[in-house]
Amino acid sequence: MLPSYRIGSLLGFSIRLNLSLLLLLGAVFLWMGRVPGVLAVLFLFGSVVLHELGHSVMARRLGVRIASIDLHFFGGAARMVDMPRSARDEIAIAAAGPAVSFALGALGLVLGAVTGAGLLTQLGWVNVVLGAFNLLPVFPSDGGRILRALLAPRRGLVAATDLAVKIGRFAAIGLGLYGVFHGPFTLAILAFVLWSMGAAEQMAVRMRGAWDEWRRPGTRRVAEQVEYLPPGHDRPERRPPRVVVWRF
């Protein structure tokens, strides 16, 4: 992984730039349109920043801390310090980014139609595509997180994450095949990255020693602690993990 550096802040959120983005800009300058191509990429990443600000502002409103907004080769990410406190909160945070993108897209298309400015129309479509792409159920994208949050109240966080990752892998395979046979090839690389990120977060959820179970309507809030022991401990390896449930 290439290092990231803080380049400023917006609305109180630190903005960090990964060197991979500079490599992308250099490649675009050399092989894909030079200055106009670089400007197009910068406009795209401006839309990405606003998309991530949507996530970050909603997260802060719901009491979830944001470490930074990172920009890299494949786009951006709002790095959360805390987990959302409920399924409803996760849906709100995940949906806020695409909502901002769709709002910007509608604004750009309307202004482009009124003024006849082709650039505004293009920016509008860029944001519409950005919002729609992020709603694909490829965990841990926005769509994948919304899917996980919808499944969690009935299945629990771990089982919901497992199922969201499985569904996301099918979507990632489709995305990768489309990128290989129809282009751009970066879609195939992005599919692999999303697959890897989903697997990493799935493992993190499984390894978490304790977490708050999300609130269900009409029931008490439940926290489950799952004990994971490595092979060779006192109990047999195949014995299911002990689950301790507290109600409060």
C-alpha positions as CSV (number, residue, x, y, z in Angstrom):
1,M,0.0,0.0,0.0
2,L,1.2,3.5,-0.9
3,P,1.2,6.1,1.9
4,S,-1.4,8.8,2.3
5,Y,-0.9,12.5,3.2
6,R,-3.2,15.0,4.7
7,I,-3.9,17.8,2.2
8,G,-6.5,19.8,4.2
9,S,-10.0,19.6,5.7
10,L,-13.6,20.2,4.8
11,L,-16.4,20.7,7.3
12,G,-14.0,19.6,10.0
13,F,-13.1,16.3,8.3
14,S,-9.5,15.6,7.4
15,I,-8.8,14.9,3.7
16,R,-6.0,12.6,2.9
17,L,-4.5,11.9,-0.6
18,N,-3.0,8.5,-1.4
19,L,0.0,8.5,-3.8
20,S,-1.9,6.0,-6.0
21,L,-4.2,8.9,-7.1
22,L,-1.1,10.9,-8.2
23,L,-0.1,7.8,-10.3
24,L,-3.5,7.8,-11.8
25,L,-3.2,11.5,-12.7
26,G,0.2,10.9,-14.2
27,A,-1.1,8.0,-16.3
28,V,-4.0,10.1,-17.6
29,F,-1.7,13.0,-18.5
30,L,0.6,10.8,-20.5
31,W,-1.8,8.5,-22.2
32,M,-5.4,9.7,-21.9
33,G,-5.8,13.3,-22.9
34,R,-3.2,15.2,-21.0
35,V,-4.5,18.4,-19.3
36,P,-8.2,17.9,-20.3
37,G,-8.0,14.3,-19.1
38,V,-6.5,15.3,-15.8
39,L,-9.1,18.0,-15.3
40,A,-11.8,15.4,-16.0
41,V,-10.3,13.1,-13.3
42,L,-10.1,16.0,-10.8
43,F,-13.8,16.9,-11.5
44,L,-14.7,13.2,-10.8
45,F,-12.7,13.2,-7.6
46,G,-14.4,16.4,-6.5
47,S,-17.7,14.6,-6.9
48,V,-16.2,11.7,-4.9
49,V,-15.2,14.1,-2.1
50,L,-18.8,15.5,-1.9
51,H,-20.1,11.9,-1.9
52,E,-17.9,11.0,1.1
53,L,-18.8,14.2,2.8
54,G,-22.4,13.0,2.7
55,H,-21.4,9.9,4.6
56,S,-19.3,11.8,7.0
57,V,-21.8,14.5,7.9
58,M,-24.5,11.9,8.5
59,A,-22.1,9.7,10.6
60,R,-21.2,12.7,12.8
61,R,-24.8,13.6,13.2
62,L,-25.4,10.0,14.5
63,G,-22.5,10.0,16.8
64,V,-20.1,7.9,14.7
65,R,-16.6,9.4,14.5
66,I,-14.8,9.8,11.2
67,A,-11.0,9.5,11.1
68,S,-10.6,11.0,7.7
69,I,-11.7,11.0,4.1
70,D,-9.2,9.2,1.9
71,L,-8.8,9.6,-1.8
72,H,-7.0,6.9,-3.8
73,F,-6.7,5.3,-7.2
74,F,-10.2,3.7,-7.1
75,G,-12.1,6.6,-5.5
76,G,-12.6,7.5,-1.9
77,A,-13.6,6.3,1.5
78,A,-14.8,7.8,4.7
79,R,-12.9,6.0,7.5
80,M,-15.1,5.3,10.4
81,V,-13.7,5.0,13.9
82,D,-16.9,3.6,15.4
83,M,-19.5,1.2,14.2
84,P,-23.0,2.5,13.7
85,R,-25.2,2.0,16.7
86,S,-28.2,0.4,14.9
87,A,-29.2,-1.0,11.5
88,R,-31.1,2.2,10.9
89,D,-28.0,4.3,11.5
90,E,-25.9,2.2,9.1
91,I,-28.5,2.5,6.4
92,A,-28.7,6.3,6.9
93,I,-24.9,6.6,6.8
94,A,-24.5,4.4,3.7
95,A,-27.4,6.0,1.8
96,A,-26.2,9.6,2.5
97,G,-23.4,9.4,0.0
98,P,-25.5,8.2,-3.0
99,A,-28.2,10.7,-2.0
100,V,-25.6,13.6,-2.3
101,S,-24.5,12.2,-5.7
102,F,-28.0,11.9,-7.0
103,A,-28.8,15.4,-5.8
104,L,-25.7,16.8,-7.6
105,G,-26.5,14.8,-10.6
106,A,-30.0,16.2,-10.8
107,L,-28.7,19.7,-10.3
108,G,-26.1,19.3,-13.1
109,L,-28.6,17.9,-15.5
110,V,-31.1,20.6,-14.9
111,L,-28.6,23.4,-15.1
112,G,-27.1,21.8,-18.2
113,A,-30.5,21.7,-19.9
114,V,-31.3,25.3,-18.9
115,T,-27.9,26.8,-19.8
116,G,-26.9,24.5,-22.7
117,A,-23.6,24.0,-20.9
118,G,-22.3,20.5,-21.9
119,L,-19.9,20.4,-19.0
120,L,-22.7,20.7,-16.5
121,T,-24.6,17.9,-18.2
122,Q,-21.5,15.7,-18.1
123,L,-21.0,16.4,-14.4
124,G,-24.6,15.6,-13.8
125,W,-24.3,12.2,-15.4
126,V,-21.0,11.5,-13.6
127,N,-22.7,12.0,-10.3
128,V,-25.8,9.9,-11.3
129,V,-23.5,7.0,-12.3
130,L,-21.4,7.5,-9.2
131,G,-24.5,7.2,-7.0
132,A,-25.9,4.2,-8.8
133,F,-22.6,2.4,-8.9
134,N,-22.1,2.7,-5.1
135,L,-25.5,1.2,-4.6
136,L,-24.5,-2.1,-6.1
137,P,-24.7,-4.9,-3.5
138,V,-20.9,-5.5,-3.4
139,F,-19.9,-5.4,0.3
140,P,-18.4,-3.2,1.6
141,S,-19.8,-0.7,-0.9
142,D,-22.8,1.5,0.2
143,G,-25.2,-1.0,-1.4
144,G,-23.5,-3.9,0.4
145,R,-23.7,-2.1,3.8
146,I,-27.4,-1.3,3.3
147,L,-28.0,-5.0,2.5
148,R,-26.1,-6.0,5.6
149,A,-28.1,-3.6,7.8
150,L,-31.4,-4.9,6.4
151,L,-30.4,-8.5,7.2
152,A,-28.9,-7.9,10.6
153,P,-32.0,-7.4,12.8
154,R,-33.1,-11.0,12.0
155,R,-29.8,-12.7,11.5
156,G,-27.4,-10.9,13.7
157,L,-24.3,-8.9,12.7
158,V,-22.0,-11.8,11.9
159,A,-24.5,-13.9,9.9
160,A,-25.7,-10.8,8.1
161,T,-22.1,-9.9,7.2
162,D,-21.4,-13.4,5.9
163,L,-24.5,-13.3,3.7
164,A,-23.8,-9.8,2.4
165,V,-20.2,-10.8,1.5
166,K,-21.5,-13.9,-0.4
167,I,-24.0,-11.9,-2.4
168,G,-21.3,-9.2,-2.9
169,R,-18.9,-11.8,-4.4
170,F,-21.4,-12.8,-7.0
171,A,-21.9,-9.1,-7.9
172,A,-18.1,-8.6,-7.9
173,I,-17.7,-11.5,-10.3
174,G,-20.2,-10.0,-12.7
175,L,-18.5,-6.6,-12.4
176,G,-15.1,-8.1,-13.1
177,L,-16.3,-10.1,-16.1
178,Y,-17.9,-7.0,-17.5
179,G,-14.7,-5.1,-17.1
180,V,-12.7,-7.9,-18.8
181,F,-14.9,-8.3,-21.8
182,H,-16.4,-4.8,-22.3
183,G,-14.1,-2.5,-20.4
184,P,-12.7,-0.5,-18.8
185,F,-10.4,-3.1,-17.3
186,T,-10.1,-1.1,-14.1
187,L,-13.6,-2.5,-13.3
188,A,-12.0,-5.9,-13.0
189,I,-9.3,-4.6,-10.7
190,L,-11.9,-2.8,-8.7
191,A,-14.0,-6.0,-8.4
192,F,-10.9,-7.8,-7.0
193,V,-10.3,-4.9,-4.5
194,L,-13.9,-5.0,-3.3
195,W,-13.7,-8.8,-2.9
196,S,-10.6,-8.4,-0.8
197,M,-12.0,-5.6,1.3
198,G,-15.2,-7.5,1.9
199,A,-13.2,-10.6,3.1
200,A,-11.1,-8.4,5.4
201,E,-14.1,-6.8,7.0
202,Q,-15.9,-10.2,7.3
203,M,-12.9,-11.5,9.3
204,A,-12.8,-8.4,11.5
205,V,-16.5,-8.8,12.4
206,R,-16.0,-12.5,13.2
207,M,-12.9,-11.8,15.3
208,R,-14.6,-9.0,17.3
209,G,-14.9,-10.1,20.9
210,A,-18.0,-8.2,21.7
211,W,-20.4,-5.9,19.9
212,D,-23.8,-4.4,20.4
213,E,-26.6,-6.3,18.7
214,W,-28.8,-3.8,16.7
215,R,-32.1,-2.7,18.2
216,R,-35.3,-4.4,17.0
217,P,-38.7,-2.7,17.2
218,G,-40.5,-3.7,20.4
219,T,-37.5,-5.6,21.9
220,R,-34.7,-4.9,24.3
221,R,-31.3,-4.2,23.0
222,V,-29.1,-7.3,23.1
223,A,-25.3,-7.5,23.1
224,E,-23.6,-10.8,22.2
225,Q,-20.1,-11.8,23.0
226,V,-18.7,-14.7,21.0
227,E,-15.7,-16.5,22.3
228,Y,-13.2,-17.6,19.6
229,L,-10.3,-19.8,20.7
230,P,-7.5,-21.0,18.4
231,P,-6.9,-24.7,17.8
232,G,-5.2,-26.5,20.7
233,H,-7.1,-24.8,23.5
234,D,-9.1,-26.7,26.2
235,R,-12.2,-27.4,24.1
236,P,-12.3,-29.3,20.8
237,E,-11.8,-27.2,17.7
238,R,-15.1,-28.3,16.2
239,R,-17.2,-27.3,19.2
240,P,-19.4,-24.3,18.4
241,P,-18.4,-21.0,20.0
242,R,-20.0,-20.1,23.3
243,V,-22.4,-17.2,23.1
244,V,-23.1,-15.0,26.1
245,V,-26.1,-12.8,25.9
246,W,-26.8,-9.8,28.2
247,R,-30.1,-7.9,28.1
248,F,-30.2,-4.3,29.3
